Amino acid sequence: MAAAQGHFSDHSEGDEEAGETAGTTETNPVPPAFRRAVEALRSARLRPEMEMDPTRPPQRLAPYAYALEAAVVDGEEDLADGRLVLLHDPAGHDTWKGTFRLVTLVRAELEPEMAADPLLPEVCWSWLTGAMEARGLAYAEASGTVTMAGSHYFGGLADRRPATQIEIRASWTPREGLGGVPDTGSHLAAWCDLLCQIAGLPPSAPDAGEGTTSGAGVVSLPQRRGPQQP
């Protein structure tokens, strides 16, 4: 398994892609709570099916931001992909009901028989909340959308099978622990559980000593996503 990596930003004029020292200036240093939350993300251990890379964080959603993008990979096939962003506003945010916020986009392509299930959007949303609850994570103010989009091919593309993509956009406020720092490493693990769930993989066993059960009570659907077509 590989450790997560990524970049964070405080929207300063400095080099935001410089890794460990990114986003720090003499007049606007990164808050200790945010730095600790980021380090927990960077040190998180991932399932072997997960491939995670740094990505540039959004610039105007919060004073501080850190972003990761990931894919669930089986051989040369990408089964699902997504992006996770950690936002931080030391002054607090009325909508968040806290100083941290996690924002995600998750996508996967479904088999036609799975896409025909009218309850699939509700099931996919339950995968998100269930992944956090299975790991014993407290969160608040969860909101989001589940969108299904179908594609049918014609003419020179007529030999391609109809495809349906499902997309989950969501955000939630992780409960802050000691020092005002949420358990971002566990939230990342739950997010990886969601990605694997939507990719059709079985839930993984928790790491030794975690004391929580990943994927408990959650059923996977056997959808598969092939390589992206141009």
Buried (B, 14 or more C-beta within 10 A) or exposed (E): EEEBBBBBBBBBEBEBEEEEEBBBEEEBEBBEBBBBBBBBBBEBBBBEBBBBEBBEBBEEBBBBBBBBBBBBBEEEBBBBBBBBBBBBBEEEBEEBEBBBBBBBBBBBBBBEEBBEEEEBBEBBBBBBBBBBBBBEBEBEEBEBEBEBEEEEEEEEEEEEEEBBBBBBBBBBBBBBEEEBBBBBBBBBBBBBBBBBBBBBBEBBEBEEEEEBEBBEEBEBBEBBBEEEEE
